[in-house]
Amino acid sequence: MAKVAKGEPVDPASYYFRTAVSFETASDKYAWLNGIIAIGTGSRPPEGPVYEIFEVL
């Protein structure tokens, strides 16, 4: 994590980055997001965090 904090590249396989995602929107266009359950993985390149989010069926 020290390398991540310094902004140095770190192989994503060397750490565990998972998240449970929930959405809340008042937009009619995106209202479907309010009813899904999602999980995600992530990595922390020097440019900032990158997430891949997946809907759980």
Buried (B, 14 or more C-beta within 10 A) or exposed (E): EEBBEEEEEBEBEEEEBEEEBEBEEEEEEEEEBEEEEBEEBBBBEEEEEEEEEEEEE
